[in-house]
Every structure is written in C-alpha cells, then in structure tokens.
Amino acid sequence: MTREIAWVLLITVVPISELRGGIPLGILRYGLDPLFVFSLAIIANALVFFPIFFSLRLFYSKILSRISLFDRYLDSLRRRGKPKADKYGYWGLLFFVAIPLPITGVYTATALAWLLDMDWRKAFPPVGIGVVIAGIMVLLGTLGIVEVFDIFLSS
C-alpha cells in the first residue's frame, strides 16, 4: 500500500498530470479509498505552490534578471498580462486552476502569479480553492467512471 500511495503522490505533483492523474490512479488502478486519495491529492497538489513560487523568485533574482534580453522579455509579458491581471486578479487564478485540464493547474497558475508580481499570501488561497474545485470534479468524474463500469460488468 505504501508504494501505491507514493505513486499517487508522485503523479499528483508532476506537472501536467497533477491531481488530474493522481486521483484516477489511486482509485481506478490501486483501489484506494476515494476520500483518502482525494485528500492526499488536494494537499500535495496545493503545496506545490510554495516551492515553485519561491524557486522562481530566487532563480530570477539570482540568475535570470542578469540576462537583459530575458529581463526585457519578462517585462513585455508583464505589461501584456497586466490588463488581464487587473481585470480578473486573484479570481482569475482560482478559475484557471479549477478547470481540470492539462496546463491549467498549480504549476502554471503559480508561474502566472509570480510573473504578474502577485503577493504570494494573496495568490495561494485562490490557487488552493481552485485545486479543491478541480479535485472535486476529477473525483466525481472518476467515481462516475467506476459506476459505469460497475453497471456494465454486473449485467
């Protein structure tokens, strides 16, 4: 059981799959308790925010800010993104993460929050709530798949 939990955690913290891969893996492949898998995936996926945000901040300040071409490129991205950030703000992060599709997860939202100079203390709650919403959708979808298979296999 420990190995199965480790796999669920690994898939949950990997970019692109995130909890969209971890929850179905734990429930469909390993037969783990859905509420346990959901809770584990939510916590693990939401906590990815911190190492990503602070690594970006550190990496940029120590290395990338010294490369003028890259620095100008980031300034250009920030200027273009500012109107959207002003319009949608932290709600935009929440809805972005809540959509359970590839590339709309914690990694991308955290990078956006960093890129748009959002305060991490204000950016984490909407990202975390978005993770919970996405997790609920993935859990319900996964349980729906289980139910469909049960119907076809029992008849």
C-alpha positions as CSV (number, residue, x, y, z in Angstrom):
1,M,0.0,0.0,0.0
2,T,2.9,2.4,0.7
3,R,4.2,2.0,-2.9
4,E,0.7,2.8,-4.3
5,I,0.4,6.0,-2.1
6,A,3.9,7.0,-3.3
7,W,2.9,6.6,-6.9
8,V,-0.3,8.7,-6.3
9,L,1.8,11.4,-4.7
10,L,4.4,11.4,-7.5
11,I,1.8,11.6,-10.2
12,T,-0.1,14.4,-8.3
13,V,3.0,16.6,-8.0
14,V,4.2,16.1,-11.6
15,P,3.4,19.0,-14.0
16,I,0.6,18.4,-16.4
17,S,-0.9,15.4,-14.8
18,E,-1.1,16.8,-11.2
19,L,-4.3,15.7,-9.3
20,R,-6.0,15.1,-12.7
21,G,-3.8,12.0,-12.9
22,G,-3.2,11.2,-9.2
23,I,-6.9,10.8,-8.2
24,P,-7.9,8.4,-11.0
25,L,-4.6,6.4,-10.5
26,G,-5.3,5.9,-6.8
27,I,-8.9,5.0,-7.2
28,L,-9.0,3.1,-10.5
29,R,-5.6,1.4,-10.6
30,Y,-4.9,0.9,-6.9
31,G,-8.4,0.7,-5.5
32,L,-7.6,3.1,-2.7
33,D,-10.3,4.8,-0.7
34,P,-11.6,7.7,-2.8
35,L,-11.8,10.2,0.1
36,F,-8.2,9.3,1.2
37,V,-6.9,9.7,-2.4
38,F,-8.9,13.0,-2.8
39,S,-7.5,14.4,0.4
40,L,-3.9,13.3,-0.3
41,A,-4.0,14.7,-3.9
42,I,-5.5,18.1,-2.8
43,I,-2.9,18.6,-0.1
44,A,0.0,17.5,-2.2
45,N,-1.1,19.5,-5.3
46,A,-1.8,22.7,-3.4
47,L,1.6,22.6,-1.6
48,V,3.4,22.5,-4.9
49,F,2.7,26.3,-5.0
50,F,5.3,27.1,-2.4
51,P,8.5,25.5,-3.9
52,I,7.5,26.7,-7.4
53,F,6.8,30.3,-6.4
54,F,9.9,30.8,-4.3
55,S,12.1,28.9,-6.7
56,L,11.0,31.2,-9.5
57,R,11.6,34.2,-7.3
58,L,15.1,33.0,-6.3
59,F,16.1,31.8,-9.7
60,Y,15.0,35.0,-11.4
61,S,16.7,37.3,-8.8
62,K,20.0,35.4,-8.8
63,I,20.3,34.4,-12.5
64,L,17.7,35.4,-15.0
65,S,17.5,39.1,-14.0
66,R,21.1,39.5,-15.1
67,I,20.3,38.5,-18.7
68,S,19.0,41.7,-20.2
69,L,17.2,40.0,-23.1
70,F,15.3,37.7,-20.8
71,D,14.6,40.5,-18.4
72,R,13.1,42.6,-21.2
73,Y,11.1,39.7,-22.4
74,L,9.6,39.2,-18.9
75,D,8.8,42.9,-18.7
76,S,7.0,42.6,-22.0
77,L,5.0,39.7,-20.8
78,R,4.1,41.5,-17.6
79,R,2.9,44.6,-19.5
80,R,0.8,42.5,-21.8
81,G,-0.6,40.4,-18.8
82,K,-1.3,43.4,-16.6
83,P,-4.7,44.3,-18.1
84,K,-5.9,40.7,-17.6
85,A,-4.4,40.6,-14.1
86,D,-6.1,43.9,-13.2
87,K,-9.4,42.6,-14.7
88,Y,-9.5,39.1,-13.2
89,G,-6.9,39.3,-10.4
90,Y,-6.9,36.5,-7.9
91,W,-10.3,35.3,-9.1
92,G,-8.7,34.6,-12.4
93,L,-6.2,32.3,-10.7
94,L,-9.0,30.4,-8.9
95,F,-10.9,29.8,-12.1
96,F,-7.8,29.0,-14.0
97,V,-6.8,26.2,-11.6
98,A,-10.4,25.0,-11.1
99,I,-10.7,23.9,-14.7
100,P,-9.3,20.3,-14.6
101,L,-7.5,20.4,-17.9
102,P,-3.8,19.9,-18.7
103,I,-1.8,23.1,-18.3
104,T,-4.4,24.8,-16.1
105,G,-3.0,23.6,-12.8
106,V,-0.9,24.8,-9.9
107,Y,2.3,25.0,-11.8
108,T,1.0,27.4,-14.5
109,A,-1.1,29.4,-12.1
110,T,1.9,29.8,-9.7
111,A,4.1,30.9,-12.6
112,L,1.5,33.4,-13.6
113,A,1.2,34.7,-10.1
114,W,4.9,35.2,-9.9
115,L,5.2,36.7,-13.4
116,L,2.4,39.2,-12.6
117,D,4.1,40.2,-9.3
118,M,1.1,39.0,-7.2
119,D,1.6,38.7,-3.5
120,W,2.1,35.0,-2.6
121,R,0.0,35.4,0.5
122,K,-2.9,36.5,-1.6
123,A,-2.3,34.2,-4.5
124,F,-2.1,30.9,-2.6
125,P,-5.7,30.9,-1.3
126,P,-7.4,31.2,-4.7
127,V,-4.9,28.6,-6.1
128,G,-5.7,26.3,-3.2
129,I,-9.5,26.7,-3.6
130,G,-9.1,26.1,-7.4
131,V,-7.3,22.9,-6.5
132,V,-10.2,21.8,-4.3
133,I,-12.7,22.6,-7.0
134,A,-10.7,20.7,-9.7
135,G,-10.2,17.8,-7.3
136,I,-13.9,17.6,-6.7
137,M,-14.6,17.5,-10.5
138,V,-11.9,14.9,-11.0
139,L,-13.2,12.8,-8.1
140,L,-16.8,12.9,-9.3
141,G,-15.6,12.1,-12.9
142,T,-13.6,9.2,-11.6
143,L,-16.4,7.8,-9.4
144,G,-18.7,8.2,-12.4
145,I,-16.4,6.0,-14.5
146,V,-16.3,3.4,-11.7
147,E,-20.1,3.4,-11.6
148,V,-20.4,3.0,-15.3
149,F,-18.0,0.0,-15.3
150,D,-19.9,-1.5,-12.4
151,I,-23.2,-1.2,-14.3
152,F,-21.7,-2.9,-17.4
153,L,-19.8,-5.6,-15.5
154,S,-22.7,-6.6,-13.4
155,S,-25.1,-7.0,-16.3
